[in-house]
């Protein structure tokens, strides 16, 4: 099972924890608040665009996807293998000046 499948499976079973940082960023996103539903939609239709395998205490990934309404979002998640739990670290609207197709960082 690959990263996005593990993350999706955790979202399907409600094995998700939002960090305080994620909650703050979602509530204070400059382009409008991000809901839990939008994070779920992003994960379900999204893809892993960067992997941070050496993050501690758990490896994490940057995902990109769009909400049902077409809003592009990035969600950074860590995966706790022992507890089969996804930890949402942050979620934000990627700025088009910083990203190519919201998938690759501009140089």
N, C-alpha and C positions, 0 to 999 in steps of 0.2 A: 504494500500500500504506500503510495507516495504522500508527500506533505499535504497537498491540498485535500486529498481524500481523508486523511486523518483529521484535519481541521474541520472539514464538512461533517464528518461522522460525529465529532464532539458537539458541533452546533445542533445537529439533529437530535442528540440525546440531552441537550441542555447542560453539557459538561463544559461550561464556559465561565471564566472569571474575568471581570473587567477591573483593571488596576485603577487606582485613584487618578493617575495621570491620564489614562484613557477617558475616564468619565469627564474630567476637567476639559480635555481637548475637544471631546464631542460636544459638550455644552457650549463651548466658547469658540467654535469654528467660525472664522470671519465670514465665510460664505453661507452661514446658516447652520443651526444645530444639526448634529448627526444622530439619528435614532438607532436604537438596538436593531430595529427592523432593517434599516439601511445597511448596517454592518453585516447582518445575516444575508441580505440580498447580494451584497458585494462578495462575500465568501462563497456563496452557492454558485454564482456565475463567474467567479474570478479565477485568477491564476497567480502562482508564485512568480515574482519577478526578481527577487533577490533572496539569498539564503545567508544567514548569519550563524553558521554551525558551531562557532566557538563562544557564542554568548553564554553568559552564566546568570542564573543557575540552570537555564534551559536553552537549547538552541531555538532560534527564532527565524521568521521569514517575513518579508514584505510582500503583501498581496495587492493586486490591482483588480478592480472589478467595477461594474456600474450597477447602480440601484435600478429598481424596476422603472423608475422615471428617467433613467439615463444619466444620473449624476455620477461622475467618476470619483472613486474613493480609493485611498490606500489604507490598508489595515496591517499593522505589525502585530504578529501573534507569536507566542512561544508555546511549545508543546511539552507538557509534563508527561512523559511516557509512563512513569510509575502509577500515576493516578488517572491516566487517559483524560487529561484536562487541557483545554486550550486557555491560554492567558492572553487576553487582548491588552497589548501594551499601549497602543495609540491608534487613532483613526483620524484621518484628515483628508481634505480635498487637495489633490496635488496641484501645484501652481503650474500652468502651461509654460511659463517662462523658464522653468527649471527641469521640465521633463519633455522627452520626445514621445509622442503618443501615450503619455502617462506611464510608459513602461521602462524607458531608459533615461538615466540622468544626462542632462546636457553637460558638456565639458566646460 
